[in-house]
Amino acid sequence: MATDTQDRIRDFGLTAVDVYEKGWKSLADVSERTAESTQNELISSVAHAQAQFTRTVTNAYASAARDALTVR
């Protein structure tokens, strides 16, 4: 019984991490589209850098959260 509950909680946590990751990656995609659509080089550079930073941090967080949730 306890194992079943733990499995459900872990599955919920993994699903929550997936949703979190997709949301932040979508935000990074918006930054990339902004960077590509502007004629201003400064805005483009900042938007590209922001998108890359967002992806890097998101990947690190999601990876760490998944590792923590799958440890038995």
URVENWO-V170138 format. One record per residue. N is the residue number from 1. RES is the residue in three letters. NEAR is the number of other C-alpha atoms within 8 Angstrom. Layout:
# URVENWO-V170138
n->N res->RES near->NEAR
n->N res->RES near->NEAR
This chain:
# URVENWO-V170138
n->1 res->MET near->4
n->2 res->ALA near->5
n->3 res->THR near->6
n->4 res->ASP near->7
n->5 res->THR near->8
n->6 res->GLN near->8
n->7 res->ASP near->8
n->8 res->ARG near->8
n->9 res->ILE near->8
n->10 res->ARG near->10
n->11 res->ASP near->8
n->12 res->PHE near->8
n->13 res->GLY near->9
n->14 res->LEU near->10
n->15 res->THR near->8
n->16 res->ALA near->8
n->17 res->VAL near->11
n->18 res->ASP near->9
n->19 res->VAL near->8
n->20 res->TYR near->8
n->21 res->GLU near->11
n->22 res->LYS near->8
n->23 res->GLY near->8
n->24 res->TRP near->11
n->25 res->LYS near->11
n->26 res->SER near->8
n->27 res->LEU near->9
n->28 res->ALA near->13
n->29 res->ASP near->9
n->30 res->VAL near->8
n->31 res->SER near->12
n->32 res->GLU near->11
n->33 res->ARG near->8
n->34 res->THR near->10
n->35 res->ALA near->13
n->36 res->GLU near->7
n->37 res->SER near->6
n->38 res->THR near->9
n->39 res->GLN near->5
n->40 res->ASN near->6
n->41 res->GLU near->7
n->42 res->LEU near->6
n->43 res->ILE near->9
n->44 res->SER near->13
n->45 res->SER near->9
n->46 res->VAL near->9
n->47 res->ALA near->12
n->48 res->HIS near->11
n->49 res->ALA near->8
n->50 res->GLN near->10
n->51 res->ALA near->13
n->52 res->GLN near->9
n->53 res->PHE near->8
n->54 res->THR near->11
n->55 res->ARG near->11
n->56 res->THR near->8
n->57 res->VAL near->8
n->58 res->THR near->11
n->59 res->ASN near->9
n->60 res->ALA near->8
n->61 res->TYR near->8
n->62 res->ALA near->11
n->63 res->SER near->8
n->64 res->ALA near->8
n->65 res->ALA near->9
n->66 res->ARG near->10
n->67 res->ASP near->8
n->68 res->ALA near->7
n->69 res->LEU near->9
n->70 res->THR near->7
n->71 res->VAL near->5
n->72 res->ARG near->2
